């Protein structure tokens, strides 16, 4: 039986998650800031569609990107150097998440429900959720958002209205994370797109152990200052793939 959570119920242990569908751990509860932060700290995230109850997941294996293993294809690195987009952080968080929730090719709906938008906007107000944005001629061309906890960035979603806009925002994000000593990006699901940047799947037990070390790091907190980011990431810190 899938556990049904009341607002104050704790999450079940990760090893209780179903094998099929992979990682489904519990249903119910609510999307308050405390519940969401507790979930991410444990390696759990919400993912459900409109009309469904809140569903909580912790798949095994888990797709992650170690920032030291981040790589960029030469063609994309060239686009970054061309400075096509102005990169900003946290200047349009709600616009980014609503754009990520918009319709996409080959998808009937979205898992970013209005309740999810409201919950993550509140996390942004509290300094937990962040956006990285690609702007061109004063228009939002693409971007991404996620959560920063300790020495981990939990990537949630990205969108692009122009070529490579979200990818270039991602390159700038990874440069910042590496410079700030953030070791891990949680990618949640396995995709070829993320694998091209060096992401790989690891056992859930290993992922949980990494969170236990990195979330509670004694290192100084990562600084997120809203505004424009440097025009070009430091290429010497960014391995290049063919």
N, C-alpha and C positions, 0 to 999 in steps of 0.2 A: 504494500500500500504506500502511495506517495504521501508523505507527511503534509498536513495542511496547517499552516502557521497562523496563529493569532498574533496581533501586533507585538506582544511582549515575549513571544516564544523564541528561544534560541534556535539557530540553524542546526540541522543534524550534522554529524561528522561527514567529511567529504567522501569517505569510503562507502557511505550509504547511497551515493548517487547511482542512478540506473545505468546499466550498460547500453540499453536501447529504450528510448533515445539517449544517446551518449551524454552523460553528465547531468541529466535532470535530477535535481536534488529535493526540491520542495515546491509547494504552491501556497499562494495566499500571502498574508502579512500586508505590509504597506511600504511606500517608497519615501519615507521620511529620511532626512539627512543622516540621522544616527544609524538607521537600519542599513542604508546604502554604504556608508563608510565601513560599518562592521562587516558587511558582505565582502567588499573588495579586500579588506584586510585578511580575510580568510580564503580568498581565491574563488569567490562566488560572485556572479553577476546576474541581473535580471534580463530576461529576453522573452517576450511574448507579443502576441498580436492583439489588435483591437477586438474586444469581445471575449477574450480569454482572461482567466485569473492571472495574477502576477506569477510567473514561473521563474525559479531560481536554478542556475546551472553552474556546474564545475566539471567540464569535460576532461577526459583522460584518453590520450595525452593532451597537453596544453601547448598551443602555439605561442612562442615567445621570441623576442628579438633581444639578444645580448648586445648592448650598445657597442661593445668592443668588436663585434662581428658584423656590424653594419657595413653594407657595401652599396655602391651606386654604379649603375651602368654608365659607360662613357658618354653615351648620347644624352642621358639625363644630366650628367655633370656639366656638359657643355651648355645645356639650357639654363642651368643654375647660374653659370658664369655670365650668361647674356643679360641677367638682371631684368628679365621680362616683367616680373611682378614685384611689387612692394610687399614685404612680409611684415605683418603686425601680429601682436599677441593680445588677446583679451579685450579687443576693442569692439567686437561684434559677436559675442558669444551666442546670444539668442538667435541671431540671424544665421549663424553657422549651424546650430543644431536643428533649426527649422528647415534649412536647406538640405541637411542630411536626411531629414524625415520626408522629403519630397519624393514624388514618384520617380522610379528608375526603370530603365529598359529591362525587360524580362522579369520584372517583379510586379506581383499583383497588389501588394500593399507594403506597409512599413511596420517594423517593430518599435519604432520611436513614436509611441502614442502620445497624445496630449498630456497624459499624466506623467510620462517619462520626461517630456520637455520641461514641464513645470518643476519636477524634482531636480533635474540637473541644472536648471537655471538657478535654483536655490543653492545648490552646491557651489555654483560659480560665485554667487554673492558671498559665500562663506570662504572663498579662496581655495576651494578644493578642486573644482573643475575648471579647465582652461581651454581656450581655443587658440589655434594658430591659423592665420588668415593670409591668403594671397590676394592682393588688390592690384587692379590695373585701371588707370585713368579714373580713379575715384570709385570704381565699381568692384564689388566683391566677386572675385573670379573662382575661388575655391577655398577649401580649408578643412580643418579637422578639429575634433575635440576629444578630451579624455580627462582622467583624474590623475592628480599627482599626490602620492602618499609616500612619505619617507624617500627612499631611493628607488622608487618604482613609478613608471608612468603607465596607466591603464588606458590604452587606446580604445575608443568607442566607435567612431565612424568618421568618414570623410566624404567630401563631395567635390566635384569640379564642373564648372561651367565653361572653362576654357582649357586648352590642351596643357596637360601636366601641372595644372595649378595646385591640386592637392598633393601631388608627388613632391613638388618643389617646397611646399610648406612642410612636408614630412622631413625632407632633407635638412631644412633649417631647424626643425624641432630636434632631430637626432643630434645635430651639432651642439645645440644648447645642452641637451641632456648629458652628452659625453663630457662637455666642459664643466658641468656642475657635479660630476661624479655619480650620475644616475646610471646604474648598471643594467637595468632590465626594463623592457617594454612588453607589457602583456598584450598579445594580439588576439587572444581568446580562441578564434577559429582558424583552421588551416586553410590558407588560400595560396594560389600560385603568385598572386600579386605581392603578398608579403614575403614569400619565400625568395622572390627575386632580390629583396633587400637584405637577405641573410637570416630571416626568421626561420625557426625550426621547432619541431614538436619535441617536448620533453615529458616524462612521466608526471602525472599530477602530484605524486608524493614529493618529487624533486622540486616542483614549482611551489608547493606549500612550504617546504623547508626554506627556499629562497625568500619567500615573503616574510617568514618569521625572522630572518636576518636583516633584510633590507628595509622593511616597513619600520622597524624599531631601531634604525641606525642612529648612532650617536653623532653622526656628522651634522654640521650646520644645515638648517633647512634650505631647500632650493628657493631661490628668489624668482618670483614671477612678477615682472613689472609690465603693466599695460603700455602698449605703444609700439613704435617701429623697431624692428630688429635689424642687425647689420645686413648690408646688401648681399654679402657673399659669405657662406660658411667657410671655415678654415679647412682648405683642401688637404692639408698635411695630416688632419685628424680623421679623414674620411677615405677608407679603402675604396678603390675603384675596380669594378668588375668589367669584363670585356663587353 
